[in-house]
């Protein structure tokens, strides 16, 4: 693999690994928020106005920002039963096709999600709940995750097409 492409693959994978770890750290906020909500609701009969909503809003970025690195690890749903029985060349073709489908999906999602985020910022959209937090910080996770997923998919496509079967874990 040419050094420029290897550098790209390594940089994108390292960035996505860092965001994967950061998104995993969101559980350190989500779990205590849910515990406070449950105890407040069922022990003190006084639910919070923010607990459940915070957990729901943070779960989206948690889920989305972990996806690009998970693609690198091969942790997404896969048809392993069929894929493992393919000859190496057919497996590479199937992997390349999968990456192209992922890139198309990311392009469509970016096309539709970005205007919604910009509109959310422009109108200062909130949840209209008693807590009423702004929504754009949570909505921005969708196009950001799609961009990162596209970058990782390009890296995996390059790795597949250039015959570098070794997974660089950054």
N, C-alpha and C positions, 0 to 999 in steps of 0.2 A: 504494500500500500504506500503511495507517495506520502512524503513527510507532511505536506500541507494538509492532506486529507486526514492523516493520522492525528495531527494536531487538532483539527476540527472535531473529529470523533471524540478524542480525549476531553477537549474543552466542554463540549455539549454534555457529555456523559457526567463530567465532574460537576457542572452546574446543576444538572437534573438530580444528581445524587445529593447535593447540598440542599436543594429544595425538598427532596424526598425526606431528608432528616428533619428539616424545619417543619414540614407539614406533619410529620409523625409527632413532633413536639406539641402540636396543637391539642393532642389528646391530654396533655398536662393541664389544659384549660377546660376542655370539654367535660372530662370525667368529674373534676371537682364541681363544676357548674351544675352538672346533673345531680350530683350528690346533695348539694345545697338545696336544689329544687325539690328533690324527693323528701329530704328531711323536713324542709319548710312546709311542704304540702301535707305530708301524712303524719308527721309528729306534732307540728305546731298548728296545723290547719290554716296556714297563712302562706299560700304560694307566692313566689317572687314574680315580678313582672318581667324579669329579664332572663332567668335561668334557662328555660326551655328554648326560648328564641335564640339566645346566644349559642347554645349547643347546635341547634339546627343551622344557623348561619355559618358557624365555623366548620361544620361537617362537610359542606360543599368544597371549600378550599382544601381541606384535608384530603378528600377523595381525589379531587382534580389534580392537585400539584404533585401527588405521589405517582400518578399514572405514567408520565414520561420515563422515569427511571425504571418503573416496573416493566415497561416495554423493553428496555435494555436487558433486564434480568430474565426476560421470557416468562414473566409471571401472569400474563393475561391468559384468558381462555384460549385454548389451542386444540386442534384436532390431532393430538399426539398419536392416537391409535393409527391414523392413516399416515401422518407425517413421518413417523419413525420407520414405517415400512417402505418409504420411498427411497429410490437411489439418491446419492448425494446431489447429483445434478438437478433432478426433479425437485428435491427439497429446496435447493437454492432458488430455483425458478418460483416455487410456491412462496418462499419467504420474500422474494423481491416483489411479487405480485401483491402480497399482503401489505408491504410497506407502501406501495403505490395507492392501494385502497385507503390506507390510513392517511396518507397525504391528501387525498381527495376529500376525505371526511373532515380533516382539519381545515382545509380551505373553505369548505361550505360553512362549517361552524364559525370560523373567523369572520366570514362575510356577513353572517346573520347576527352574531353576538356582539361584535364591536359597536355597531350603531346603537344597540340597546344599552350598552355601558355608557356611551357618550350621552345618550338621552337621559340616563339615570343621573349622571353628573350635572347636566344642564338644568334639569328640573328639580335637583336636590331631593330625589326620591327617598322616601322613608318607608318603614313597614306599616305605618299607621296603627301601631299597637300602643299600649300604655307606655312602653319603654321608648319606642319610636326611633331606633337607630337609623343612620343613613344606610342605603343599600349598595351604593356604588363600590365600596371597598370589597364587598363579597361578590358582586357581579363581575368585577374585573378579573376574578380568578378564572372565568370561563375562557375569554380570549387569550389570556396569558398562558393557561394550561394548553390550549390548542396550538399556540405558537411553539411552546416548548416541546409538545408532542411531535409537531411537524419537524422541528430541528432534530429531535432524537430519531425520528423515522428516517430522515435523510441520512443521518449517521449510520443507522442500521442497514439502510439500502446500500450505502457505499461499502460498508463492511462485507455485506453479502456479495455484491457484484465484484468486488476486488479480491475476493477469496480469503479474507481475514476472518477465519472461523473463531478465532480467539476472542473471548469477551473481555474487553478492558473494563475493569470495575472502577477506574478512576481513583 
